[in-house]
Amino acid sequence: MANGATREAVMSAALRIVSEGGLEAMTISRLAEVSGASNGSIYHHFGSRGGVVGALYRESFAELVGAMLPALDDRPAWTVVPDLAGRFLDWVVAEPTRAEFVYRASVAGLIEENGKAEFKARVMAPLGEWFAARTARGELRPVPLWALDAVVMAPVHECARRYLADPEGFDLKAIRPEVEYAVWAIVRP
C-alpha cells in the first residue's frame, strides 16, 4: 500500500472497529487485521493507538466544522446562527459513526491535550471570525471563541448525544426548530 492509502485504510478501519465494538475494540492488532496494514506501518504513520485516535478525532472534528462553514454568509445573524445548528445536526445524522466517535473520544480522555486547543482554535477560526464581525456590528452578544463549541452549541450537543443513543426513538427532525432557536437565544444581543 502507498503511504496515503495505508493511512486512509487505517482511518477507515478505525471507524469501522469503533462502530462495531466501541473504542475499547480499537487495538493496533485489530487495526492491522481490518485495514490490511502491518503493525509497523500503523506505528510509522500514527506512532501509537492514541495517534490513530487523535488523527481520527482531528479529521472528524474538521469535517464537522467544515459542514457548518457554508452557512457563514451575509444573511442576518438571526438566520445564520440557527442554520449553523441545523447543519451540525445534519452532519450527525449523515455521519453517526464519526459523530459518536467525536463524543466518545472527547469524554474518554483519549485525545492528547497537547495541541488540542490550538487545533480546535485553528479549525474554528472561520466561525470565530464570523462571530467576531457580527458581534462588532451589534448582531450578537460577545462570546469568547472557546464558548462557541462548549456553550453556544450545548443544546446541539445534548440533542446529538440523545439521537446517537437512540436514533429510532429520538426524533431529531421534530425538535430541530427548538434546538436552532435555543442556540440563537444564547447569542442574540
C-alpha positions in Angstrom: 0.0 0.0 0.0 1.1 3.5 -0.7 1.6 5.9 2.2 -1.6 7.8 1.7 -3.6 4.6 1.0 -2.2 3.0 4.2 -3.2 6.0 6.3 -6.7 6.1 4.8 -7.1 2.3 5.2 -6.2 2.6 8.9 -8.6 5.5 9.4 -11.4 3.7 7.7 -10.7 0.6 9.7 -10.7 2.6 13.0 -14.1 4.0 12.2 -15.4 0.5 11.4 -14.0 -1.0 14.5 -15.4 1.8 16.7 -18.8 1.5 15.1 -18.9 -2.3 15.7 -17.2 -2.6 19.1 -16.5 0.8 20.6 -13.2 2.5 21.4 -12.0 -0.4 23.5 -12.1 -2.7 20.5 -9.7 -0.5 18.6 -6.3 -2.0 19.2 -3.2 -1.9 16.9 -3.6 -5.6 16.1 -7.3 -5.2 15.2 -6.5 -2.1 13.1 -3.9 -4.2 11.3 -6.3 -7.0 10.7 -9.1 -4.8 9.4 -7.0 -2.4 7.4 -4.5 -4.8 5.9 -1.7 -2.6 7.1 1.2 -4.1 9.2 1.6 -3.2 12.8 4.8 -1.4 11.9 3.2 0.6 9.3 0.5 1.8 11.7 3.1 2.8 14.2 5.1 4.5 11.5 2.1 6.6 10.4 0.5 7.2 13.8 3.0 6.5 16.5 0.6 4.6 18.7 -3.1 3.7 19.2 -3.5 7.2 20.7 -2.1 8.6 17.5 -4.8 6.9 15.5 -7.5 8.2 17.9 -6.1 11.7 17.7 -5.9 11.7 13.9 -9.4 10.3 13.5 -10.7 12.9 16.0 -9.0 15.8 14.2 -10.3 14.6 10.8 -13.8 14.1 12.1 -14.0 17.4 14.0 -12.6 19.3 11.0 -15.3 17.5 8.8 -18.0 18.6 11.3 -16.9 22.2 11.3 -16.5 22.1 7.5 -20.1 21.0 7.2 -21.1 24.2 9.1 -19.0 26.7 7.3 -21.2 27.1 4.2 -23.8 28.7 6.5 -21.4 31.6 7.1 -22.6 34.2 4.6 -24.1 37.7 4.5 -27.6 36.8 5.8 -28.6 38.3 9.1 -27.2 36.6 12.2 -30.6 35.5 13.3 -30.8 33.3 10.2 -27.2 32.1 10.1 -26.9 31.0 13.7 -29.8 28.6 13.6 -28.5 27.4 10.2 -25.2 26.5 11.9 -27.0 24.5 14.5 -29.1 22.7 11.8 -26.0 21.9 9.7 -24.3 20.4 12.8 -27.4 18.2 13.4 -27.5 17.3 9.7 -23.8 16.1 9.9 -24.6 14.0 13.0 -27.4 12.3 11.1 -25.2 11.8 8.0 -22.1 10.7 9.9 -23.3 9.0 13.0 -20.2 6.8 13.4 -17.9 9.8 13.2 -20.2 11.9 15.5 -20.3 9.2 18.1 -16.5 8.8 17.9 -16.0 12.5 18.4 -18.2 12.5 21.5 -16.8 9.2 22.9 -13.1 10.1 22.3 -13.6 13.5 23.9 -15.0 12.2 27.2 -12.8 9.1 27.4 -9.7 11.3 27.7 -8.1 9.6 24.7 -7.3 12.8 22.9 -3.9 14.2 23.8 -4.4 17.7 25.3 -1.0 18.8 23.8 -2.1 20.8 20.8 -5.8 20.1 21.0 -6.8 23.6 21.9 -4.7 25.1 19.1 -6.1 22.6 16.6 -9.7 23.4 17.6 -9.0 27.2 17.5 -7.5 26.8 14.0 -10.4 24.7 12.7 -13.0 27.0 14.3 -11.2 30.2 13.2 -13.7 31.0 10.4 -16.6 30.6 12.9 -14.8 32.8 15.4 -14.1 35.5 12.7 -17.7 35.5 11.6 -19.0 35.7 15.2 -16.5 38.5 16.0 -17.6 40.5 12.9 -21.2 40.1 13.8 -20.6 41.0 17.4 -18.8 44.1 16.3 -21.9 45.1 14.2 -24.1 44.5 17.3 -25.9 41.5 15.8 -24.6 39.1 18.5 -23.6 39.4 22.1 -19.9 38.9 22.8 -19.0 35.2 23.2 -15.3 34.0 23.5 -14.1 31.6 20.9 -13.8 28.7 23.4 -17.5 29.1 24.2 -18.8 28.6 20.7 -18.4 24.9 20.9 -18.9 24.4 24.7 -21.6 26.9 25.4 -23.3 28.1 22.3 -23.6 24.7 20.7 -24.5 23.0 24.0 -28.2 22.4 23.0 -27.0 20.8 19.8 -24.5 18.6 21.6 -27.2 17.4 24.0 -29.6 16.5 21.3 -27.0 14.9 19.1 -26.0 12.7 22.0 -29.6 11.7 22.6 -30.1 11.0 18.9 -26.9 8.9 18.7 -28.0 6.9 21.8 -31.4 6.2 20.3 -31.7 7.1 16.6 -35.1 5.4 16.1 -36.6 6.8 19.3 -35.3 10.4 19.3 -37.0 12.5 16.6 -34.3 15.0 15.7 -36.3 16.5 12.9 -39.2 17.3 15.3 -37.1 19.1 17.9 -34.7 20.8 15.4 -36.6 24.1 15.4 -36.4 24.3 19.2 -32.7 23.5 19.1 -32.0 26.1 16.5 -33.9 28.7 18.5 -32.1 27.7 21.7 -28.7 28.3 20.0 -29.9 31.7 18.7 -31.2 32.6 22.2 -27.7 32.1 23.6 -26.1 34.6 21.3 -28.8 37.1 20.4 -28.0 40.6 21.6 
